[in-house]
Amino acid sequence: MLEHWRRWRAARFAARHPFPTETWAEARARLPLLSALSDADAEHLGQRAWCFVHAKRLSLHPALANTPFDEPARLALAAQACLLTLGWSDAEHHEAFANVHEILILPEAFERRVEEMDEAGVMHQYADERAGETSFQGPVVVAYPDLMESGGFSGFNVLIHELAHKLDMGNSLDVDGFPPLPRDIAANEWHRVFTAVWDDLQARLARSEDTPIDDYAASHPGECFAVCCEYFFSAPDQLDEAYPALYALLSRYFQQDPLTRLPPREEASTRG
């Protein structure tokens, strides 16, 4: 009965909102992450992104009223969000993004006042500049310049980062780097693999060495998960080279293997 209802609903949506084939082709052409997909994956992702556009609010700050943000741009934004759940069933996709209601685009990076207590119990306050943020039921907020820098194979993608936080909060009200896991991934395995990455990052920073991924991953376990998700999709070769066990774990978690769609590095750097 449930499956019958889902098919009826999908057919009704398709009748009311015919899929814009030409718009999707243009959206794919604009972003290397999308143009690198196989035809089958692109078809699946396009349909899911089209539903996402109609189910969620994609909002521009009033200061961006005159900024070009056409239908291909909106579809490309939705597709980057839905790329995280491309390997999951429709039911899993809807459940994962049940706490996503709006994506709000701001004109610039923004500051937040942060309070943190150190090990001595002293409270510190400072201004933190952010390219994006979200909360359990709050909007996904991203800065327009950083959104425009996303979509290539650079290891940076503000949308994937913030949507990874939403996945993380699927079983809690805050980010902790421990999203709901499928049955084939045990919690102790997830903890072991991510702890090894965390410890390596901390050790490199303690020795004043460069880190193989953005060192923001070493700031908090939740940020470690989000940064690693960025690399998994937009620089999978770098993540696999640095932390192959983590790449394999995320490949099982997302049911995807982005290494198979990675273009040659020369082409990726030119197009991204």
N, C-alpha and C positions, 0 to 999 in steps of 0.2 A: 504493500500500500504506500509506504513512504517513497519507494523508488518511483512508483507510478506518479505520485504527486510532484516529485522533483522533475521528472521528464515533462509533465504538463506545464510546470512553471517555466522551464527552460524554453519550451516551444512558444509559450505566450510571450516571453521576453524577446525571443528572436523575431516574432511577428511584429511586435511593437517597435523594436529597435534593430533593424537589419544591420548586420555587421558591415562596417565601412572598410571594405577591402583596400581601396586606394589610400585611405587615410592611414591604415595600419602599415602598408608598404612604405609610405613616407616616414612614418614614425620609426620603423626598423632601419631605414637608410640613414637616419640621423645619428644613431647610437651604435657604436661597435658591439656593445654587449648584446644588442638585439639582432643586428645583422649577422652575427656569428652563429645564431641558432640554426639547427636543422629545420627543414620545411615542416616536419611533423611537430617539433617543439614550438616553432613559431606560430603555427595554426592554433595549437592548444593555448599558448600564452596569450595570443591576441584575443581569443574569445573570452578568456578569463579576465584580461585587463579591461575589455569592453564592458563586462558586467561590473567590474570594480568601479569604473568611471560613473556608472549610474547608481551604484549602491553607496558610495562614499562622497563626501564633499571635498572638492579640490578647490581651495580658496586662495585668491591673491590678496595681499595687503592693498588697501586703497592707494598707497604710494606707487604701486606697480600697475595702476589702471591702464597706463599707456604702453606697458611692456608687451611685446609680441609673445602671446601664449595661446597659440591656435590649437585646433583639435588634434593634430599629430603630436604636439607637445604634451597635451593632456594625456593622450593615450600612451605616449612614451613614458611619462611619469608613472602611470598606473602599471605599466608592464614591468618597470624596474621593481616596483613593490611586489608584484605577483611573481617575479622571478624566484623569490625565496621559496614559494610553495608550489613551484611548477611540477615537482616530482610527487606531490601529494594528491590524494583524491579530492574531489570537490567538497566532500563533507569535512575533510581535514583542513582544507583551505579556508572554508567559512568559519570553522571553529577557531583556527589560529588567528584570524583577523577579526574576530567578533568584538574585540576591544579597540578596533580602528574605526573611527567615525569621520575624521576630517584630516586632510593634509593641508596645512596652512603655510604659504610661502611668504616670507618676509623679505624686504628689500636688501637688507644687509645682515651680517653677523650681529649678534646681540649679546649683551652682558647680563649676568645674573650675580647677585651677591651671594657668596657661599660662606658658610660657617663650618669649620672643621676643628675637632679637638685633637691635639697631638698626644703622644704617649705620656707626657707629663701632666696631662689634664688641662692644658692651656688652650683656650678657644681662640682660633684665628679667623679673621674675616678678610676676604679678598674678592676682587671682581674677576669673574671667569667669563672669557669671551667664547661664545658657542656658535657653531654652524647649524646646530639642530638640537632639539630636545623633545621629550615626550613624557607622558605619565600613564598610569594604568588605564584610565578612561578619558584622558585628555587628548587633544589633537597632536598629530605629528607635525612639529614645526621645523621648517628648514629655511636656510637663507638662500635667496635666489642665486647669488654668485657661486655658491658651493653646489647648488643644484645643477648649474650650467657646467660645472667642472666634472660632474658625475656622468656615468654612462660609457666610459672607456675602460681600458685594461690597465689602469694606473695603480690599482690597489685602494683607490679612494672612491667612495660612493655614499653620500650623506643619507640618501633614502634607504639604502640597504642597511646602513648602520642603525638608523632610528627604527626601522621596521623590525630589525633583529631584537631591539629592546622590547618591542611589543610581543614578539614570540617569547622572549625571556619572562615577561610578566603574565604568561598564560597560566601560571600556577601560583602566582604571588602578586602582591601589590607593588613590588619594587623589583629592580634588576639585581640579580645575584649570579648571573652566568649559568643558571641551572634551569633551562626551559623544560616543559613537559617532554618526556622522552618516549620514543616508540618502544614496543615490547622487546625488540631485538637489541636494545642498548641498555645495559644495566647502569644504574646510578654510580656504582663504584668504578666502572670503566670510564664513564664520562669524567668523574672527578680525578681519576688517576692521570688521564691524558692531558686535561687542561691544567692540572697542577704542575705537571712536568714543563709545560710551556710557560706557565707563570713563573716557576722557579728559575728557568733559564733566562727569561727577560730580566728578572730582578738581579740575578747574578751578573749579567752583562752590564746593567746600569751601575751596579756597585763597583765594577771595574772600569767604569767610564768608557765602555765599548759601545759601538754601534749595535743596534738591534736589527734583526732580519725583517721585522715588521714594525709598523709605527709604534713607538714606545708609549703612546697613549694607552695601549693595551695593558701596560703594567700599572696603570693608575687605580684600577678597580676590577674585580672579577667580572662584573657586568660589562665593562668596557672591553675587557679581553675577549669575551664572546662576540661582541658587536664588531670589533676591529677584525677579528679572525673571519667573521662572515663577509666583511668587505673584501678581504683578500681571497677568500674561497671563490667568490664569484668574479672578481675583477682583476685578480693577480694570482690565479690558482697555482701557477708554476712556482712563484716565490714562496707561497705557503707550503707547498708540497716539498720543495727543496729544504726549507728551514725546519719544518715540523711534519714529516710524512705521516706519523701516526695520527696527528690531529686532522690532516687533510682526509685521511681514510675514514676517520670517525665522522667528520662533517659530511662526507659523501654518503655515508649510510644514513645519517640524520636527515639530510635534505633529499635523499634518493636521486642525486644528480652527480655527474662527473664533469665539471667545467673544464678540466684539462683537455677533454676531447674536442671542445669547440674553441680553444684558444688559438687565435691566428698567430703567424710568425711575429716575433717581437718587433721587427722592423716595421711591419704593417700596423701592428697595434699602436706603436708610438706615433706613427704618422697620422692615423685616423683618430686616436684618442686625444 
